[in-house]
Amino acid sequence: MVAKHEEPRCEPHGFLPAAWRYVRSAPGTFLWLLALLVTTIVLHHISPASTEAFLRRRSTNLHQLARDPVRVLAASTLWLDGGSWLGYVVLYNLFHVPVERWLGTLRWFLVIAAAHVGATYLSEGVLYWAIHHGRAPASAVNTLDVGVSYALAGAQAVLAYRIATPWRYPYAAVVLLWYGSAMISGRTFTDVGHLSAALIGFACYPLTRGRGPAVNPLTCLRSLRRRPRPHHD
């Protein structure tokens, strides 16, 4: 019998095929960005007078967490409370995309879910304590708290384990200084949430085991410089 040899598969070249491969490498991140684009458009079609009440019903404040925690924990991640959607496109590509490509969609989701849920309850717990000790008004149980920043902080922190030493340590220090200094200067419950989310991200180290060696940033830069440029006839 004559052995059949399979023809090598040729990947299509060009910008669009390359962009599609890039999107498929992090499906969770880009589906999330698509959902945020839709909800951002929805908010632009709601009157400013109604926007706050609309978001408050989807907020992870003390009142809503006591009534329907699962619904608001999920719904709050689908709305942006300030900030440009395009700005989040940049941040998601800088942090969420490399984490999802590295860990895989399931482990990436576990990291950001842990950061979002854990930081929400820690920060709202601090707010609950402040209310009951007269440090915050009773009306704070209905404060507006939506957005994706806790999950982003968790992704930023866990990404440290993708970076080879010694570069891992200054990167981790920058993450801690960024959120730690904000908590010291701002001292709001959301500042507590951001620092908590980053610490939870660092605590997700067990999820990074077996996901490939750490990457040296200098090696990546050198490989980019040495990449041959296409020649045109």
Backbone bond lengths (Angstrom), bond angles and torsions (degrees), N, CA, C in turn:
res aa  C-N    CA-C-N  psi(-1)  N-CA   C-N-CA  omega(-1)  CA-C   N-CA-C  phi
1 M - - - 1.467 - - 1.529 109.64 -
2 V 1.285 115.32 143.31 1.462 120.74 -179.58 1.516 108.59 -93.12
3 A 1.310 115.09 122.86 1.463 118.71 -179.33 1.519 110.31 -67.54
4 K 1.289 114.18 136.82 1.463 119.77 178.33 1.518 109.30 -91.52
5 H 1.290 114.52 130.69 1.459 119.75 179.05 1.517 109.05 -103.20
6 E 1.346 114.20 126.21 1.467 118.24 179.10 1.515 109.51 -75.35
7 E 1.307 114.27 137.16 1.458 119.68 176.01 1.525 108.96 -70.05
8 P 1.299 118.90 136.88 1.469 120.25 177.74 1.520 110.76 -62.93
9 R 1.354 113.20 138.62 1.464 118.35 179.27 1.521 109.47 -75.89
10 C 1.290 114.95 132.60 1.463 120.41 179.57 1.519 109.04 -104.61
11 E 1.314 115.50 121.77 1.452 120.03 176.26 1.527 109.17 -76.46
12 P 1.332 117.29 135.11 1.462 119.03 178.05 1.520 111.12 -63.99
13 H 1.301 115.70 142.62 1.456 120.98 -179.64 1.530 109.26 -99.05
14 G 1.307 114.81 166.29 1.454 119.85 178.74 1.514 111.04 116.75
15 F 1.340 114.76 167.54 1.460 120.54 -175.56 1.526 112.38 -65.75
16 L 1.341 117.31 -48.69 1.459 119.82 -175.15 1.528 112.88 -63.38
17 P 1.357 119.46 -47.03 1.467 118.24 175.98 1.525 113.07 -60.55
18 A 1.340 116.48 -38.70 1.464 119.90 178.95 1.529 110.84 -65.97
19 A 1.343 116.79 -40.24 1.458 120.56 178.57 1.524 111.05 -64.91
20 W 1.326 116.83 -39.46 1.461 120.73 179.35 1.527 111.26 -66.12
21 R 1.341 117.24 -40.36 1.459 120.44 176.53 1.527 110.53 -62.96
22 Y 1.325 115.77 -37.76 1.475 120.49 178.99 1.527 110.50 -64.69
23 V 1.317 117.52 -44.25 1.463 121.33 179.43 1.519 110.44 -64.66
24 R 1.337 117.22 -42.51 1.465 120.37 -179.26 1.524 112.37 -66.26
25 S 1.337 117.38 -21.52 1.460 120.06 -179.97 1.528 112.42 -73.00
26 A 1.336 117.77 -15.94 1.466 121.98 178.83 1.533 108.89 -142.20
27 P 1.338 117.30 67.11 1.468 119.81 -173.49 1.520 113.79 -63.01
28 G 1.335 117.04 -37.69 1.461 119.45 -178.84 1.511 112.28 -62.70
29 T 1.323 116.09 -43.12 1.462 120.43 -179.53 1.524 111.44 -62.02
30 F 1.322 116.88 -45.27 1.464 119.15 -174.77 1.530 112.15 -77.77
31 L 1.316 118.26 -28.98 1.464 119.31 171.74 1.525 110.17 -66.26
32 W 1.307 116.55 -37.58 1.472 121.08 177.30 1.526 110.52 -65.17
33 L 1.324 116.84 -43.92 1.463 119.88 177.24 1.520 111.35 -61.83
34 L 1.335 116.77 -38.44 1.461 120.39 177.92 1.523 110.53 -63.59
35 A 1.334 116.57 -43.43 1.466 119.92 177.80 1.526 111.00 -62.19
36 L 1.336 117.20 -40.08 1.467 120.40 178.80 1.519 111.67 -66.89
37 L 1.326 117.07 -33.56 1.460 119.92 175.97 1.524 110.44 -63.92
38 V 1.330 116.44 -44.23 1.464 120.55 -179.90 1.525 110.70 -62.83
39 T 1.341 117.01 -46.97 1.467 119.14 -177.93 1.531 111.55 -69.09
40 T 1.327 117.12 -30.65 1.468 119.69 176.09 1.524 110.48 -65.92
41 I 1.327 116.77 -40.86 1.471 120.86 176.31 1.517 110.26 -63.22
42 V 1.337 116.14 -40.65 1.467 120.28 178.30 1.526 110.71 -59.88
43 L 1.342 116.53 -44.58 1.463 120.12 -179.47 1.521 112.06 -62.42
44 H 1.328 116.95 -33.89 1.465 120.02 179.14 1.528 111.68 -68.32
45 H 1.316 117.28 -17.77 1.464 120.90 179.35 1.531 112.60 -99.44
46 I 1.334 116.36 4.98 1.458 121.02 175.90 1.519 108.47 -104.27
47 S 1.299 116.88 139.84 1.456 120.38 -178.75 1.522 110.31 -63.90
48 P 1.326 117.43 145.16 1.471 120.27 179.78 1.522 112.82 -55.13
49 A 1.323 117.00 -33.00 1.465 120.01 -179.66 1.526 112.00 -66.81
50 S 1.326 116.85 -28.02 1.467 120.74 -177.72 1.523 113.51 -96.79
51 T 1.340 117.28 -13.69 1.461 120.46 -174.05 1.520 111.95 -62.31
52 E 1.330 117.25 -45.81 1.463 119.95 -176.46 1.521 111.40 -63.00
53 A 1.337 116.58 -44.49 1.466 119.60 178.88 1.522 111.01 -64.61
54 F 1.332 116.32 -37.15 1.463 121.35 179.16 1.531 110.48 -63.13
55 L 1.350 116.71 -46.56 1.457 120.64 -179.28 1.529 111.85 -71.76
56 R 1.322 116.78 -31.82 1.461 119.73 -178.67 1.525 111.39 -62.73
57 R 1.340 117.06 -32.92 1.469 120.52 177.61 1.525 111.97 -70.16
58 R 1.326 116.91 -16.22 1.464 122.12 178.39 1.525 111.84 -110.97
59 S 1.312 115.45 16.41 1.453 122.02 -174.39 1.523 111.37 -91.99
60 T 1.338 115.65 145.96 1.465 120.19 176.52 1.532 109.70 -89.99
61 N 1.344 116.07 51.96 1.455 119.26 174.84 1.535 109.61 -85.16
62 L 1.310 116.59 173.69 1.461 120.36 -176.18 1.521 112.02 -60.54
63 H 1.304 116.59 -38.91 1.469 120.40 -179.06 1.528 111.24 -63.59
64 Q 1.324 116.98 -49.21 1.460 120.51 -177.76 1.535 111.87 -72.09
65 L 1.333 117.96 -34.25 1.463 120.11 177.46 1.518 111.24 -64.39
66 A 1.322 116.82 -33.25 1.466 120.06 178.07 1.524 111.72 -73.44
67 R 1.329 116.64 -30.76 1.465 120.41 -176.89 1.518 112.45 -85.09
68 D 1.319 117.27 -50.97 1.465 120.83 -172.55 1.530 109.35 -149.05
69 P 1.342 117.78 74.26 1.471 120.07 -171.59 1.521 114.12 -63.84
70 V 1.335 118.66 -41.86 1.463 120.47 -176.03 1.527 110.25 -63.73
71 R 1.326 116.56 -43.68 1.469 120.36 -178.01 1.522 111.21 -62.34
72 V 1.336 117.32 -48.33 1.462 118.88 -174.52 1.529 111.51 -75.08
73 L 1.336 117.83 -30.63 1.457 119.02 176.91 1.527 110.85 -63.37
74 A 1.330 116.13 -37.09 1.466 119.69 177.33 1.526 111.31 -77.64
75 A 1.338 116.69 -46.31 1.467 120.53 -174.75 1.522 111.98 -65.73
76 S 1.319 117.79 -33.23 1.465 119.92 -175.94 1.523 112.98 -66.60
77 T 1.341 116.91 -19.85 1.468 120.00 -179.96 1.526 112.79 -84.22
78 L 1.319 117.15 0.65 1.459 120.49 -176.25 1.526 112.84 -107.49
79 W 1.336 116.26 7.27 1.460 119.94 -176.69 1.517 109.49 -133.08
80 L 1.321 115.74 143.13 1.457 121.88 177.89 1.518 109.27 -104.00
81 D 1.313 115.99 122.48 1.460 120.88 177.25 1.521 108.30 -97.88
82 G 1.314 114.60 82.09 1.457 119.73 -176.78 1.520 110.57 88.76
83 G 1.304 116.38 161.96 1.465 120.37 -178.32 1.519 110.49 88.33
84 S 1.303 115.02 150.91 1.461 121.73 -177.99 1.521 110.55 -85.69
85 W 1.322 116.55 140.83 1.469 120.49 176.17 1.524 109.76 -60.96
86 L 1.322 118.02 -38.54 1.461 120.74 178.97 1.530 111.17 -64.12
87 G 1.319 116.20 -33.64 1.454 119.28 176.20 1.520 111.67 -62.88
88 Y 1.325 115.53 -38.99 1.467 119.36 177.89 1.527 111.27 -71.92
89 V 1.309 117.78 -28.37 1.470 119.74 174.21 1.528 109.36 -59.02
90 V 1.328 116.20 -43.91 1.466 120.34 178.79 1.526 110.65 -64.01
91 L 1.333 116.72 -48.26 1.468 120.26 -178.08 1.522 112.02 -64.43
92 Y 1.333 117.31 -38.59 1.461 120.13 -179.87 1.529 110.84 -66.54
93 N 1.334 116.43 -36.28 1.458 119.10 178.93 1.529 111.69 -73.22
94 L 1.318 116.64 -29.14 1.452 119.77 178.78 1.522 112.71 -75.93
95 F 1.336 117.55 -32.64 1.459 120.01 -171.85 1.539 113.72 -121.79
96 H 1.322 118.14 -54.10 1.463 119.27 -176.70 1.531 112.06 -65.77
97 V 1.318 117.51 -43.54 1.472 120.00 -177.40 1.530 111.52 -59.87
98 P 1.349 119.48 -52.09 1.471 117.31 179.46 1.522 113.44 -62.81
99 V 1.339 118.00 -33.67 1.461 119.69 178.92 1.524 110.65 -68.36
100 E 1.330 117.73 -43.91 1.464 119.67 -179.76 1.522 111.47 -67.20
101 R 1.315 117.89 -40.63 1.466 120.65 178.32 1.531 110.90 -64.08
102 W 1.296 116.78 -34.71 1.458 121.99 -178.19 1.527 112.36 -78.10
103 L 1.335 117.02 -50.63 1.460 121.19 -174.90 1.522 113.23 -86.31
104 G 1.332 116.95 -21.68 1.455 119.97 -169.77 1.521 109.11 91.85
105 T 1.311 116.17 157.31 1.463 120.71 -173.00 1.521 112.70 -62.56
106 L 1.341 117.70 -41.47 1.465 120.03 -176.79 1.525 111.22 -64.45
107 R 1.327 117.66 -49.53 1.465 119.80 -178.53 1.523 111.22 -67.89
108 W 1.320 116.57 -37.43 1.481 119.83 174.68 1.521 110.06 -57.84
109 F 1.336 116.50 -45.15 1.461 120.23 -179.67 1.525 111.05 -63.58
110 L 1.324 117.58 -40.21 1.466 120.35 179.28 1.523 110.94 -62.64
111 V 1.338 117.18 -38.71 1.469 120.98 178.67 1.519 110.66 -63.87
112 I 1.333 116.78 -51.77 1.465 118.84 -174.91 1.526 111.28 -71.16
113 A 1.342 117.68 -31.47 1.462 119.99 176.79 1.522 110.29 -67.25
114 A 1.324 116.49 -42.88 1.463 119.63 178.19 1.522 110.91 -62.41
115 A 1.340 116.65 -42.46 1.463 120.26 179.91 1.524 111.08 -65.09
116 H 1.326 116.79 -44.76 1.460 120.77 -177.58 1.525 111.48 -66.44
117 V 1.317 116.83 -50.43 1.469 120.33 -176.66 1.526 110.40 -70.02
118 G 1.335 116.31 -47.22 1.459 118.90 -178.59 1.519 112.90 -61.90
119 A 1.325 116.79 -46.04 1.464 120.26 -179.21 1.520 111.48 -66.93
120 T 1.323 116.95 -35.16 1.465 120.21 178.11 1.526 110.53 -61.39
121 Y 1.322 117.18 -49.49 1.467 119.78 -177.87 1.530 111.79 -69.88
122 L 1.323 118.00 -35.79 1.460 119.46 177.42 1.524 111.46 -65.68
123 S 1.329 116.11 -45.79 1.468 119.09 -178.47 1.518 111.71 -69.20
124 E 1.327 117.46 -40.55 1.462 119.97 178.21 1.525 110.59 -70.24
125 G 1.334 116.95 -28.46 1.461 119.55 174.05 1.515 111.60 -65.43
126 V 1.327 116.67 -40.61 1.463 120.72 175.45 1.525 110.47 -62.82
127 L 1.320 116.75 -41.60 1.465 120.67 178.50 1.529 110.90 -64.32
128 Y 1.336 116.25 -41.32 1.483 120.53 177.97 1.527 109.93 -59.61
129 W 1.345 115.84 -44.52 1.464 120.09 178.26 1.532 110.25 -61.06
130 A 1.343 116.25 -43.41 1.464 120.16 -178.34 1.523 111.43 -63.56
131 I 1.316 117.41 -38.97 1.465 120.79 179.01 1.524 110.52 -64.43
132 H 1.317 116.78 -45.67 1.470 121.00 -176.16 1.513 112.99 -75.05
133 H 1.313 118.45 -11.78 1.458 121.24 176.01 1.525 111.62 -110.80
134 G 1.322 116.86 15.68 1.445 121.38 175.30 1.512 114.90 73.14
135 R 1.329 117.53 14.59 1.463 120.48 179.32 1.523 112.15 -88.62
136 A 1.321 117.81 -13.07 1.463 122.70 179.05 1.525 108.16 -142.91
137 P 1.335 117.86 150.04 1.465 120.02 -179.43 1.524 112.09 -69.05
138 A 1.320 116.53 154.89 1.466 121.28 -180.00 1.523 111.62 -62.27
139 S 1.334 116.80 -27.16 1.465 120.52 -179.97 1.519 112.45 -66.51
140 A 1.337 117.68 -12.63 1.457 120.95 -178.67 1.523 112.81 -67.04
141 V 1.336 117.93 -11.58 1.475 119.77 176.89 1.520 110.42 -64.65
142 N 1.330 117.42 -20.18 1.465 122.02 -179.81 1.524 112.49 -106.44
143 T 1.314 117.61 19.76 1.458 119.97 -177.44 1.524 110.74 -62.91
144 L 1.319 116.43 153.64 1.464 121.85 -178.92 1.521 109.53 -83.28
145 D 1.324 116.35 124.04 1.469 120.67 -179.28 1.524 109.43 -146.47
146 V 1.328 115.65 87.64 1.458 121.51 174.54 1.526 107.80 -129.43
147 G 1.318 116.13 165.82 1.456 119.52 176.25 1.508 112.65 131.27
148 V 1.318 114.60 179.13 1.466 121.87 -171.91 1.523 112.32 -117.89
149 S 1.321 117.63 10.90 1.463 120.51 -170.75 1.521 112.96 -72.13
150 Y 1.333 118.89 -30.73 1.461 119.41 178.70 1.528 110.13 -66.08
151 A 1.306 116.99 -44.36 1.461 120.52 177.92 1.528 110.76 -62.77
152 L 1.322 116.44 -38.20 1.468 120.48 178.95 1.525 110.63 -64.43
153 A 1.332 116.90 -42.31 1.462 119.95 178.87 1.524 111.17 -62.74
154 G 1.329 116.75 -38.67 1.456 119.85 176.88 1.516 112.57 -63.69
155 A 1.339 116.73 -41.03 1.463 120.98 178.21 1.526 110.85 -66.70
156 Q 1.311 116.98 -40.78 1.463 120.11 178.66 1.528 110.93 -60.53
157 A 1.328 116.36 -40.02 1.457 120.08 -177.57 1.528 111.85 -71.23
158 V 1.327 117.95 -47.80 1.464 119.86 -176.55 1.523 111.53 -66.37
159 L 1.328 117.04 -23.70 1.463 120.77 178.82 1.531 111.72 -62.68
160 A 1.330 117.09 -19.54 1.462 120.47 179.09 1.526 111.52 -57.53
161 Y 1.337 116.46 -33.68 1.463 119.96 -176.84 1.528 112.34 -75.77
162 R 1.313 117.32 -9.23 1.463 121.32 174.58 1.520 111.13 -84.03
163 I 1.316 116.85 -17.66 1.458 122.57 -175.90 1.526 109.35 -94.63
164 A 1.319 116.77 130.86 1.456 121.33 -178.93 1.524 110.69 -70.87
165 T 1.331 115.21 152.03 1.458 119.86 173.08 1.528 108.90 -72.29
166 P 1.311 119.66 149.60 1.468 126.98 5.99 1.523 114.79 -87.59
167 W 1.341 117.49 1.16 1.470 120.47 -175.06 1.518 112.06 -69.95
168 R 1.334 117.13 -21.59 1.469 120.30 179.88 1.523 111.60 -60.46
169 Y 1.331 116.49 -38.41 1.462 119.60 -172.23 1.533 112.96 -70.83
170 P 1.318 119.91 -45.13 1.479 117.81 175.46 1.523 112.49 -64.87
171 Y 1.347 116.82 -34.84 1.464 118.46 177.50 1.522 110.19 -62.52
172 A 1.343 116.85 -47.92 1.462 120.55 -179.87 1.527 110.70 -62.78
173 A 1.340 116.35 -37.26 1.465 119.88 179.46 1.524 111.09 -64.21
174 V 1.335 116.98 -39.85 1.467 120.57 178.47 1.530 110.48 -63.02
175 V 1.340 117.34 -42.91 1.469 120.69 178.58 1.525 110.12 -60.58
176 L 1.335 116.98 -46.64 1.462 120.58 -179.19 1.527 111.70 -65.93
177 L 1.328 117.25 -41.20 1.461 120.26 179.10 1.519 111.59 -66.06
178 W 1.330 116.68 -38.08 1.470 120.53 -179.22 1.523 110.58 -61.20
179 Y 1.323 116.20 -51.70 1.471 119.53 -176.99 1.523 112.28 -81.57
180 G 1.339 117.54 -31.49 1.458 119.68 178.10 1.513 112.73 -67.78
181 S 1.332 117.04 -43.11 1.464 120.11 179.21 1.517 111.21 -66.93
182 A 1.344 116.90 -34.34 1.467 119.55 177.36 1.522 110.76 -64.71
183 M 1.338 117.13 -38.32 1.459 119.35 179.70 1.528 111.07 -69.59
184 I 1.330 116.59 -38.51 1.464 119.67 -179.60 1.524 111.09 -66.64
185 S 1.346 115.91 -41.41 1.470 119.32 -177.11 1.526 112.09 -81.40
186 G 1.340 117.46 -37.52 1.459 120.00 -176.78 1.511 114.44 -90.30
187 R 1.328 116.54 -43.14 1.463 123.99 178.74 1.528 112.95 53.48
188 T 1.337 116.19 38.41 1.464 120.43 173.48 1.529 108.90 -100.34
189 F 1.329 115.48 167.34 1.455 118.44 -178.87 1.531 111.24 -66.58
190 T 1.338 117.40 -29.87 1.467 119.02 177.27 1.528 111.14 -70.89
191 D 1.327 117.73 -32.40 1.463 120.27 174.62 1.525 110.40 -64.33
192 V 1.334 116.35 -39.89 1.464 120.36 174.52 1.527 109.60 -61.44
193 G 1.327 116.71 -41.27 1.463 121.01 -179.72 1.513 112.83 -63.56
194 H 1.326 117.42 -41.17 1.458 120.46 -178.82 1.531 111.45 -65.99
195 L 1.327 116.77 -44.55 1.462 119.45 178.54 1.533 110.30 -66.43
196 S 1.321 116.80 -39.33 1.467 120.25 177.81 1.527 110.92 -62.16
197 A 1.336 116.43 -41.71 1.468 120.15 179.78 1.517 111.28 -63.12
198 A 1.337 116.56 -40.15 1.464 119.61 178.18 1.530 110.76 -64.52
199 L 1.324 117.01 -42.81 1.469 120.35 178.90 1.526 111.12 -64.09
200 I 1.322 116.72 -37.57 1.466 120.02 176.49 1.527 109.90 -64.64
201 G 1.333 116.42 -40.12 1.460 119.87 177.04 1.518 111.79 -59.94
202 F 1.329 116.67 -43.19 1.469 119.72 176.51 1.530 111.03 -63.36
203 A 1.328 116.64 -34.00 1.466 120.78 -179.04 1.526 112.68 -73.49
204 C 1.323 117.62 -8.77 1.464 121.57 179.72 1.525 112.52 -84.72
205 Y 1.315 116.54 16.74 1.467 120.15 179.85 1.536 113.20 -51.42
206 P 1.354 120.28 -40.51 1.477 118.92 179.72 1.529 113.75 -55.93
207 L 1.321 117.80 -29.19 1.467 120.16 179.43 1.526 112.22 -72.82
208 T 1.323 117.40 -13.55 1.469 120.21 -177.89 1.527 112.40 -92.16
209 R 1.318 117.69 -9.56 1.460 120.48 -177.80 1.525 110.57 -67.12
210 G 1.320 114.83 138.83 1.451 120.10 178.62 1.507 114.74 75.81
211 R 1.330 117.80 14.69 1.469 120.99 -178.37 1.521 111.89 -106.49
212 G 1.323 116.66 27.96 1.457 119.50 175.98 1.510 112.01 97.06
213 P 1.331 116.36 161.41 1.466 120.32 -178.58 1.524 111.84 -70.88
214 A 1.329 113.35 157.80 1.465 118.82 175.55 1.524 109.86 -67.89
215 V 1.307 115.78 154.36 1.465 122.31 -174.57 1.521 109.61 -106.41
216 N 1.328 115.20 132.42 1.461 120.97 176.05 1.523 108.49 -87.08
217 P 1.324 118.84 118.72 1.475 120.43 -178.82 1.521 113.30 -57.66
218 L 1.329 117.38 -36.30 1.462 119.86 -179.72 1.521 111.24 -66.53
219 T 1.327 116.50 -37.34 1.463 119.66 177.75 1.521 110.47 -64.19
220 C 1.321 116.47 -39.28 1.472 120.09 178.13 1.518 111.18 -63.46
221 L 1.333 116.42 -41.96 1.464 119.65 179.37 1.524 111.12 -64.45
222 R 1.339 116.26 -41.13 1.466 118.99 -179.98 1.519 111.53 -65.01
223 S 1.330 116.52 -39.01 1.467 119.52 179.81 1.515 111.62 -66.54
224 L 1.338 116.46 -33.79 1.461 119.44 177.41 1.525 110.92 -67.82
225 R 1.324 116.27 -38.02 1.464 119.95 -179.57 1.525 111.34 -69.27
226 R 1.345 115.97 -32.54 1.447 119.68 -177.22 1.529 113.38 -86.16
227 R 1.326 116.59 -7.31 1.465 119.88 -178.69 1.526 109.57 -61.91
228 P 1.332 118.29 126.39 1.475 119.70 -177.64 1.532 110.98 -67.81
229 R 1.295 114.45 140.58 1.462 120.07 177.49 1.510 109.94 -84.84
230 P 1.339 116.55 142.55 1.474 118.31 -179.74 1.521 110.70 -67.08
231 H 1.348 115.67 140.10 1.461 121.44 179.07 1.532 108.80 -97.57
232 H 1.285 115.29 137.57 1.472 120.75 178.49 1.510 109.66 -107.39
233 D 1.296 116.80 130.83 1.471 121.69 178.84 1.525 109.83 -75.70
